[in-house]
Amino acid sequence: MGHATINVWVSGEAKAKAEGLAREKGLTLGEIVSLALERLDEGEVDATAHLVSSSTNAARLREAFTDWKAGRNLQERELLPDDD
């Protein structure tokens, strides 16, 4: 299996939780991330790949993330109920 480098943005709290889980399970942080990625739904991976498939999309995603962190340009919406 080949290796790839990916960049992700996570909160300090999320990183600390992942590091704690890695220590608890005797795994590396990379192994924890690999396990999490293996559990992603194929549709989620496809959507993420599409979002970063071009420099324009990637820049827009970074801008949206920066806005979210700063509390700018947020819209509140009512969620639809689950089908089940």
C-alpha positions in Angstrom: 0.0 0.0 0.0 1.3 3.4 -0.9 1.5 6.5 1.3 -0.1 9.8 0.8 0.2 13.1 2.7 -3.0 14.9 3.5 -3.6 18.2 5.3 -6.6 18.5 7.6 -7.9 21.2 9.9 -9.0 20.0 13.3 -9.6 21.9 16.6 -7.0 21.6 19.3 -9.6 19.7 21.3 -10.1 17.1 18.6 -6.4 16.7 18.2 -6.0 16.2 21.9 -8.8 13.6 21.9 -7.2 11.7 19.0 -3.8 11.8 20.7 -5.3 10.5 24.0 -7.1 7.7 22.1 -3.8 6.8 20.4 -2.0 6.6 23.8 -4.8 4.6 25.3 -4.8 2.1 22.5 -1.0 1.9 22.1 -1.2 3.2 18.5 0.4 6.1 16.7 -1.7 9.2 15.8 -1.2 8.2 12.1 -2.7 4.8 12.8 -5.7 6.4 14.5 -6.2 8.7 11.5 -5.9 5.7 9.1 -8.6 3.8 11.1 -10.9 6.8 11.0 -10.4 7.3 7.2 -11.1 3.6 6.6 -14.5 4.1 8.2 -15.6 7.0 6.1 -18.5 6.4 3.7 -17.4 6.4 0.1 -19.8 9.3 -0.7 -18.2 11.4 2.0 -14.7 10.7 0.5 -16.0 11.5 -3.0 -17.5 14.8 -1.8 -14.3 15.8 0.0 -12.2 14.9 -3.0 -14.5 17.0 -5.2 -14.2 20.0 -2.8 -10.4 20.0 -3.1 -10.2 18.9 -6.7 -9.3 22.3 -8.0 -7.4 25.2 -6.6 -10.5 27.4 -6.7 -12.6 24.8 -4.8 -9.8 24.3 -2.2 -9.4 28.1 -1.7 -13.2 28.5 -1.2 -13.1 25.6 1.3 -10.2 27.3 3.2 -12.1 30.6 3.2 -15.3 29.0 4.5 -13.3 27.3 7.3 -11.7 30.5 8.2 -15.1 32.2 8.3 -16.5 29.5 10.5 -13.6 29.7 13.0 -14.1 33.5 13.1 -17.9 33.2 13.4 -18.5 35.1 10.1 -21.0 34.4 7.4 -22.9 31.7 9.3 -26.5 30.8 8.5 -28.7 28.9 10.9 -31.1 26.4 9.3 -33.6 24.0 10.7 -32.6 20.4 10.2 -34.9 18.0 8.5 -36.1 15.0 10.5 -34.4 11.6 9.9 -36.4 9.2 7.8 -36.3 6.5 10.5 
